[in-house]
Amino acid sequence: MLWYFQVSLEHWPNEVFFHVSAARCWEMVRERVNQEITKQHKSGRMNLPPLQPPGSLDGFEMFGFSSPAIVQVNFQCADFPSLLVFLK
């Protein structure tokens, strides 16, 4: 089974981003946002947000992996043999 990260847009359900990497998934979102900002700017729209630089969206943080509870669980699961014993 292949696992992947997915971001979908509430108001545009056909616009879906997914990748096996959390960082790359959000990088794709950032690229799309910049594409839309550029398009709107070229059409003459003013007061747009600035283009988002690479790395401005942290995929792990955006998916919640930086939260203290998740970090603690990840730390506890780092000892793989102990995890296998726990799962038996």
C-alpha positions in Angstrom: 0.0 0.0 0.0 1.3 3.4 -1.0 0.9 6.2 1.5 0.8 9.9 0.5 0.0 13.3 1.8 -2.9 15.2 0.3 -4.1 18.8 0.3 -7.4 19.8 -1.2 -9.1 23.1 -1.5 -12.5 23.7 0.1 -13.9 25.9 -2.6 -12.1 24.2 -5.5 -12.6 20.4 -5.0 -10.9 19.6 -8.3 -7.7 21.2 -7.2 -5.9 18.5 -5.2 -2.2 18.2 -4.4 -0.7 14.9 -3.3 2.8 13.4 -2.9 4.6 10.8 -0.8 6.6 13.6 0.8 4.9 16.1 3.1 7.4 18.8 2.2 6.9 18.3 -1.6 3.1 18.2 -1.2 3.2 21.7 0.4 5.8 22.9 -2.1 3.3 22.1 -4.8 0.7 24.1 -3.0 3.2 27.0 -2.7 4.0 26.8 -6.4 0.3 26.9 -7.3 -0.3 29.9 -5.0 2.5 31.8 -6.6 1.1 30.9 -10.1 -2.2 32.4 -9.1 -0.6 35.5 -7.6 1.4 36.1 -10.8 -1.8 35.6 -12.9 -3.8 38.0 -10.8 -0.9 40.6 -10.9 -0.7 40.3 -14.7 -4.4 41.0 -15.0 -4.0 44.3 -13.1 -5.2 43.3 -9.7 -3.6 45.2 -6.9 -2.9 44.6 -3.2 -1.9 41.0 -3.7 0.2 39.1 -1.2 3.9 38.7 -2.1 5.1 35.6 -3.9 6.0 32.9 -1.4 9.7 31.9 -1.4 10.8 28.3 -1.4 10.7 26.8 2.1 8.1 29.3 3.3 5.6 26.4 3.9 6.9 23.7 6.2 5.2 20.4 5.1 5.7 18.7 8.5 4.3 21.7 10.3 1.4 22.1 8.0 0.4 18.5 8.5 0.7 18.9 12.2 3.8 16.8 12.7 5.5 19.6 14.7 2.9 19.6 17.4 4.3 18.5 20.9 2.0 15.5 21.1 3.1 14.1 17.7 6.8 14.8 18.5 6.5 12.9 21.8 4.8 9.9 20.1 7.5 9.9 17.4 10.2 10.0 20.1 8.6 7.1 21.9 8.4 5.1 18.7 12.0 5.7 17.7 13.0 2.5 19.5 11.7 0.1 16.8 12.3 -3.2 18.6 10.4 -2.0 21.6 7.6 -0.9 19.3 7.4 -4.4 17.8 7.1 -5.9 21.3 4.3 -3.4 22.1 2.4 -4.4 18.9 2.4 -8.1 19.6 
